[in-house]
Amino acid sequence: MDEALELARQGLGRTSPNPAVGAVLVKDGEIVGRGFHTYTGAKHAEVLALEEAGEQARGATLYITLEPCSHQGRTPPCADALIRAGVAQVIAAMEDPNPQVAGQGFRRLHEAGVAVEVASEYSEEASRLNEAFVHSMRTGLPLVTLKAALTLDGKISAPEDNTGWITSERARSHVQEIRHNADAILTGIGTVLADDCQLTDRTGIERSRSLLRIVADSTLRIPLNSRMVANANNDLAVITTSAASDERRHALEYRGVRVLVFDGPGGRADLTKLPAFLAGEQYRSLMIESGSKLNWAALESRIVDKIFFYYAPKILGGLLSLPVAGGTGRLRRTDAIQFRNVRLHSIPPDEFVVEAWVEK
């Protein structure tokens, strides 16, 4: 199962909207077939393992990170393929949270005489590996993660000169890894105007589809000559309001930018409409990389599911440096946004990450 999980990790970023799955076939104590799923490859992990094993699959045991599918999608049901191949036993790390499967794959295997077992000691690890898919299947919405780089006193920006980086090159490299695993990324117009950022996946690793870059821009101030607009290729969307100029909207659309009108209170774009839109497009995850105002707006709107905060061993201090979440904030300590399942990740030598889920 450890090897199956490692195979599944090779598919991260390459399988959406499907989960990353790894499979290992064992017969007489020897591995006879391996496979992991990629969306472009179409074939599921267990089918690839069966093809590698050939006739040795008969009587073998399959170790797989997720319950074999039992429905017709882009490919035929994998449970049927395992039955036809004569696999004797299937050991899965977890049940598939997809309502179209959800135990039906196990049931079909069991009815055909295939022994079925859930390796519960691996279930948490398998679920974390596909946490965006699992969240999407259970809630109908993409997993929204707020990422930020902070000083120890919670600052993300100095009041004057912001050249240089808060975190190390090693931490920034890790950010690219989690950006690679995301389907979409959101920032605010303030960040675009200040940095002329691109928000691209710079890992160079194959993706199942382009990272969808989204800018919250209530009045369509994004420059037509910005790097984001210049390299737009059906991968850039702007969230705005009906108060924005039609001329600007048409100019952006002419350049291949998708303009989404999400009217909200106070003349601002309504962030709460974004998750449902992304779900309709089968995007499983959204990462937010933005400034203080949008960070707070996202938290206050309750669209954020979890945080991933990178802390550097620095302090900016002062009252003018921007905190990770600005805006009006909560006026009473008892109204603070609460978090659960807090995990700490070390980034040697001196940095760390706080990962936590928002208590909703």
C-alpha positions in Angstrom: 0.0 0.0 0.0 2.9 2.3 0.7 4.1 1.8 -2.9 0.5 2.4 -4.2 0.3 5.7 -2.4 3.7 6.7 -3.8 2.5 5.9 -7.3 -0.7 7.9 -6.6 1.4 11.0 -5.7 3.0 10.9 -9.2 -0.4 11.7 -10.5 -1.0 14.9 -8.4 -1.9 17.8 -10.5 -2.3 15.5 -13.5 -5.7 13.9 -12.8 -8.2 16.7 -12.0 -11.2 16.5 -11.9 -10.5 12.9 -11.1 -8.6 11.7 -8.0 -5.0 10.6 -8.0 -4.9 6.8 -7.6 -2.1 4.2 -7.4 -2.4 0.5 -7.8 0.0 -2.5 -7.1 -0.8 -6.1 -8.1 1.0 -8.8 -6.0 1.1 -12.5 -6.6 3.1 -15.1 -4.6 4.8 -12.3 -2.7 6.0 -10.5 -5.9 4.8 -7.3 -7.5 3.6 -8.2 -11.0 1.9 -5.0 -12.0 1.8 -1.3 -11.2 -0.2 1.7 -12.3 -1.2 5.3 -11.5 -3.9 7.4 -13.1 -3.4 10.6 -15.2 -6.3 12.3 -16.8 -4.7 12.6 -20.3 -3.8 8.9 -20.1 -7.4 8.1 -19.5 -6.8 4.5 -18.3 -7.3 4.1 -14.5 -4.5 2.8 -12.2 -5.9 -0.7 -11.8 -6.3 -1.2 -15.5 -2.7 -0.2 -16.1 -1.6 -2.6 -13.4 -3.7 -5.4 -15.0 -2.1 -4.7 -18.4 1.4 -4.9 -16.9 0.6 -8.1 -15.0 -1.1 -9.9 -17.9 -2.0 -13.5 -17.1 -0.3 -13.1 -13.7 -3.2 -11.0 -12.5 -5.3 -14.2 -12.1 -5.3 -15.1 -8.4 -3.4 -11.9 -7.5 -4.1 -9.3 -4.8 -4.6 -5.7 -5.7 -3.5 -3.0 -3.4 -5.2 0.3 -4.4 -5.5 3.7 -2.8 -9.2 4.2 -3.6 -12.1 1.9 -4.2 -12.3 0.7 -7.8 -15.0 2.5 -9.8 -18.3 0.7 -10.6 -19.8 3.2 -13.1 -19.3 4.0 -16.8 -17.5 7.3 -17.1 -14.7 8.1 -19.7 -13.7 4.5 -19.2 -15.6 1.3 -18.3 -16.0 0.2 -14.7 -12.7 -0.9 -13.2 -14.4 -3.4 -10.9 -15.6 -5.3 -13.9 -12.1 -5.4 -15.4 -10.7 -6.8 -12.1 -13.4 -9.5 -12.1 -12.7 -10.5 -15.7 -8.9 -10.7 -15.0 -9.5 -13.1 -12.1 -8.1 -11.0 -9.3 -8.6 -12.8 -6.1 -8.5 -10.0 -3.5 -8.7 -6.2 -3.5 -7.3 -4.2 -0.6 -8.2 -0.5 -0.7 -7.0 2.3 1.4 -10.5 4.0 1.4 -14.0 4.0 0.0 -14.6 6.3 -2.9 -16.5 9.4 -1.7 -18.0 9.9 -5.2 -21.8 9.2 -4.8 -21.7 7.3 -8.1 -19.4 4.8 -6.4 -19.5 5.0 -2.6 -19.3 1.3 -1.8 -20.8 0.0 -5.0 -17.4 -1.0 -6.4 -16.7 -3.1 -3.3 -20.2 -4.6 -3.6 -19.8 -5.6 -7.2 -16.4 -7.3 -6.4 -17.8 -9.1 -3.4 -20.8 -10.4 -5.3 -18.4 -11.8 -8.0 -16.4 -13.7 -5.3 -13.5 -11.3 -4.9 -12.4 -10.8 -1.4 -12.5 -7.1 -0.3 -10.7 -5.4 2.5 -10.3 -1.7 3.6 -6.9 -1.0 5.0 -8.2 1.5 7.5 -4.7 2.3 8.9 -4.1 3.9 5.5 -7.4 5.7 5.1 -6.4 9.1 6.6 -3.2 9.3 4.4 -5.2 8.3 1.3 -7.9 10.9 2.1 -5.3 13.6 2.6 -3.6 12.8 -0.7 -6.9 13.5 -2.5 -8.4 16.0 0.0 -9.6 18.4 -2.7 -11.5 15.6 -4.5 -12.9 14.2 -1.2 -14.0 17.7 -0.1 -15.6 18.3 -3.5 -17.5 15.0 -3.5 -18.8 15.5 0.0 -19.8 19.2 -0.2 -20.3 19.8 -3.9 -17.9 22.7 -3.8 -14.1 23.1 -4.4 -11.7 23.1 -1.6 -10.6 26.7 -0.9 -7.2 27.2 0.6 -5.8 30.6 1.7 -2.1 30.7 1.4 0.2 33.5 2.8 3.8 34.2 3.6 4.1 36.0 7.0 6.6 37.3 9.5 6.3 36.0 13.0 4.1 38.9 13.9 1.7 38.2 11.2 2.7 40.8 8.6 2.7 40.3 4.9 3.8 43.8 3.7 5.9 46.7 4.8 4.6 50.3 4.6 7.2 51.5 2.1 9.8 49.3 0.3 8.7 45.7 -0.3 11.6 44.5 -2.5 12.8 41.1 -1.6 10.9 38.2 -0.1 9.5 37.3 3.3 10.2 33.6 3.0 13.2 31.7 1.7 13.7 30.2 -1.7 13.0 26.7 -0.3 9.6 27.9 1.1 8.8 29.5 -2.2 9.6 26.4 -4.1 7.2 24.5 -1.9 4.5 27.0 -2.7 5.0 26.1 -6.4 4.3 22.5 -5.5 1.0 23.2 -3.8 0.1 25.6 -6.6 0.7 22.8 -9.1 -1.8 20.7 -7.2 -4.5 23.5 -7.4 -7.0 23.8 -10.2 -7.5 27.6 -9.8 -5.8 30.5 -8.1 -7.4 33.8 -7.0 -5.7 37.2 -6.3 -6.9 40.8 -6.0 -6.5 43.7 -8.4 -4.3 45.4 -5.8 -1.7 42.6 -6.1 -1.8 42.7 -9.9 -1.3 46.5 -10.0 1.5 46.3 -7.4 3.5 43.3 -8.7 2.3 42.7 -12.3 2.3 39.1 -11.3 1.5 36.1 -13.6 0.3 33.5 -11.0 1.5 30.6 -13.2 2.5 27.1 -12.3 6.2 27.2 -12.6 7.0 23.6 -11.7 7.2 22.5 -15.4 5.3 19.4 -14.5 2.5 18.1 -16.7 -1.0 19.2 -15.7 -4.4 17.8 -16.6 -5.5 21.3 -17.5 -4.2 24.8 -17.2 -4.2 26.6 -13.9 -7.2 28.9 -14.0 -6.0 32.4 -12.8 -8.7 34.6 -11.3 -8.5 38.3 -10.4 -11.1 40.0 -8.1 -11.5 43.4 -9.8 -14.8 45.2 -9.1 -14.2 48.0 -11.6 -12.0 46.2 -14.2 -8.8 48.2 -13.5 -6.6 45.4 -14.7 -4.2 46.8 -17.3 -4.7 45.5 -20.8 -0.9 45.4 -21.1 -0.3 43.5 -17.9 1.6 40.3 -18.1 -1.5 38.3 -17.0 -3.7 39.7 -19.8 -0.8 39.5 -22.4 -0.3 35.7 -21.9 -4.0 34.8 -21.3 -4.8 31.6 -23.1 -8.3 30.5 -21.9 -6.8 30.4 -18.4 -7.7 33.9 -17.0 -10.9 35.1 -15.5 -11.8 38.4 -13.9 -14.6 38.7 -11.2 -16.3 42.1 -11.5 -19.6 43.9 -11.1 -22.2 45.3 -13.4 -20.9 48.8 -12.6 -17.7 48.0 -14.6 -17.3 49.6 -18.0 -18.7 47.6 -20.9 -15.9 48.9 -23.1 -13.3 47.5 -20.7 -15.2 44.2 -20.5 -15.3 43.8 -24.3 -11.6 44.8 -24.5 -10.7 42.0 -22.0 -12.9 39.5 -23.7 -11.4 40.3 -27.0 -8.0 39.4 -25.5 -9.3 36.0 -24.3 -10.1 36.9 -20.7 -13.3 35.5 -19.2 -15.3 38.3 -17.4 -17.6 37.1 -14.6 -20.1 39.5 -13.2 -20.8 38.7 -9.6 -22.6 41.6 -8.1 -22.4 41.8 -4.3 -23.2 44.2 -1.5 -21.5 47.6 -1.4 -20.7 47.6 -5.1 -18.1 44.8 -4.5 -17.7 41.6 -6.4 -19.4 38.8 -4.5 -16.8 36.1 -3.6 -19.5 33.7 -2.4 -20.6 33.1 -5.9 -17.1 31.9 -7.0 -17.1 28.4 -5.5 -20.4 27.4 -7.1 -19.1 28.7 -10.5 -15.9 26.6 -10.1 -17.9 23.6 -9.1 -20.0 23.9 -12.2 -16.8 23.8 -14.3 -15.5 20.8 -12.3 -12.7 22.6 -10.6 -11.9 20.7 -7.4 -9.7 23.3 -5.6 -9.0 27.0 -5.4 -5.9 28.6 -3.9 -6.0 32.2 -2.7 -2.7 34.2 -2.9 -3.5 37.8 -2.3 -3.2 40.9 -0.2 -4.6 41.9 3.2 -8.0 43.2 2.1 -9.0 40.2 -0.1 -7.6 37.7 2.4 -10.1 39.2 5.0 -12.9 39.4 2.5 -12.4 35.7 1.7 -12.3 34.7 5.3 -15.3 36.9 6.2 -17.4 35.6 3.3 -16.8 32.1 4.7 -15.6 30.6 1.4 -12.2 29.6 2.9 -12.0 26.0 4.0 -8.4 25.9 5.2 -5.2 28.0 5.6 -1.6 27.3 4.7 0.6 30.0 6.3 4.3 30.1 5.7 6.2 31.8 8.6 9.6 33.3 8.3 11.9 34.1 11.4 11.3 37.9 11.0 9.4 40.7 12.7 8.3 43.9 10.9 6.4 45.5 13.8 4.7 48.8 13.7 1.1 49.7 13.0 1.5 50.5 9.3 2.8 47.1 8.1 -0.1 45.1 6.7 -1.4 42.1 8.5 -2.3 38.9 6.7 -6.0 39.8 7.0 -7.0 43.4 7.1 -10.4 45.0 6.6 -12.6 45.7 9.6 -11.8 42.4 11.3 -13.7 41.1 14.2 -14.4 43.7 16.9 -14.6 41.3 19.8 -12.1 38.6 20.8 -14.9 36.1 21.3 -15.9 36.5 17.7 -12.5 35.4 16.3 -12.5 33.0 13.4 -11.7 29.5 14.9 -9.6 26.8 13.4 -9.2 23.0 14.0 -7.0 20.1 12.9 -3.9 22.4 13.2 -0.8 20.8 11.7 2.8 22.2 11.7 5.2 21.5 8.9 8.9 22.3 9.3 10.9 24.0 6.5 14.5 23.7 7.5 16.4 25.4 8.8 14.2 28.0 10.5 10.8 28.3 8.8 7.5 26.5 9.3 4.0 26.2 7.9 0.7 26.3 9.9 -2.0 24.3 8.1 -5.5 24.4 9.7 -9.1 24.0 8.7 -11.6 26.8 9.3 -14.2 25.9 11.9 -17.5 26.8 10.1 
